[in-house]
Amino acid sequence: MNAIVIYRSKTGFTKRYAEWIAAALGCEALDWKDAQGKQLSGYDTLIYGGWFHAGSVMGLKKFLQVAEPLKKNLVVFATGASPAENPDNEAAMKKNFTTEQWGRIKAFYLPGGLNYEQMGAVNKAMMAAFRVMVKKQEGESSQMYQMLCKSYDLAEEKYIQPLVEHCNRL
Ligand SMILES: Cc1cc2nc3c(=O)[nH]c(=O)nc-3n(C[C@H](O)[C@H](O)[C@H](O)COP(=O)(O)O)c2cc1C
């Protein structure tokens, strides 16, 4: 299989997964910025990784605009703050695709975490507003609120396994 992993990452979780996936598949992982001008038509499989930002997978729409006309195998992964076992992960992912795309493009949720140290000011402010909302709705002692108050890291290499197995079957 001749694949490439293209990713967008702000605080490092998606980058880490992209590098694990690329190492497992023996291919290259490229930041979206460095992939501009790269000849993607030379690959059989294009793997895109982005991070959830208020429900949207960062950069996915743009990636699909470029990648879909190439008629390659497309695989998507997205990292977020929620744990792997959250039953809402699939529905959140599905919202980022049309019904037709969802039937054709395999997408995987990979748990990231929160890294306030690497977050920019705008994203920090958005998270602060989200925390205020969660505190109001669920209370200060709720698990959700407590989780949002500090950095945490849920990323583990084992989570890439289903994606890697899927790619190896293509
Ligand atoms: C402003 C903002 C909005 C976010 N929205 C979501 C979200 O809707 N769902 C989710 O699971 N995680 C959300 N997150 C958490 C990030 O998706 C998570 O930290 C991700 O792993 C970051 O990836 P990166 O380290 O590659 O930048 C949000 C984070 C920020 C800063």
The ligand as a Gaussian input file, in Angstrom:
#p B3LYP/6-31G(d) Opt

LIG

0 1
 C      -11.629000      25.723000      21.206000
 C      -11.633000      24.241000      21.330000
 C      -12.764000      23.519000      20.969000
 C      -12.777000      22.121000      21.105000
 N      -13.903000      21.420000      20.748000
 C      -13.921000      20.073000      20.927000
 C      -15.068000      19.312000      20.566000
 O      -16.046000      19.818000      20.031000
 N      -15.053000      17.983000      20.822000
 C      -13.962000      17.344000      21.386000
 O      -13.988000      16.130000      21.616000
 N      -12.847000      18.042000      21.703000
 C      -12.802000      19.379000      21.479000
 N      -11.667000      20.086000      21.772000
 C      -10.470000      19.370000      22.244000
 C       -9.460000      19.124000      21.101000
 O      -10.101000      18.555000      19.991000
 C       -8.362000      18.199000      21.585000
 O       -7.605000      18.844000      22.557000
 C       -7.485000      17.728000      20.422000
 O       -6.924000      16.506000      20.742000
 C       -6.430000      18.739000      20.060000
 O       -5.641000      18.244000      19.008000
 P       -4.170000      18.801000      18.710000
 O       -3.379000      18.592000      19.965000
 O       -3.686000      17.981000      17.594000
 O       -4.288000      20.250000      18.371000
 C      -11.626000      21.454000      21.622000
 C      -10.491000      22.200000      21.966000
 C      -10.484000      23.571000      21.818000
 C       -9.252000      24.339000      22.185000

